[in-house]
Amino acid sequence: MRRIFGFLVGVFYKIYFRIRLRHIDSEWYYWNETGFSLFPPSFYYTHSEDEIERTTEETLAELRTMLSEYDEKYNGRSHKQRR
């Protein structure tokens, strides 16, 4: 009986934890706190530091590539060609 009770407590805790993370993320989006962080708060609770660093570097590299493509497309030409 203790094993079943322990198992159910663990399941309920995991469900509660996921609901709490969803609530934290919804508050984060509601208050528009997305300006200074790459990922929502739940990402930092559910991933290890190594995963966070790796994902951050991949995301920043992707953003740098997009920025350089945008810069080449719109700022690489002379003013006469931009019409």
Secondary structure by P-SEA (a helix, b strand, c coil): caaaaaaaaaaaaaaaaaaaaaaaaaaaaaacccccccccaaaaacccaaaaaaaaaaaaaaaaaaaaaaaaacccccccccc
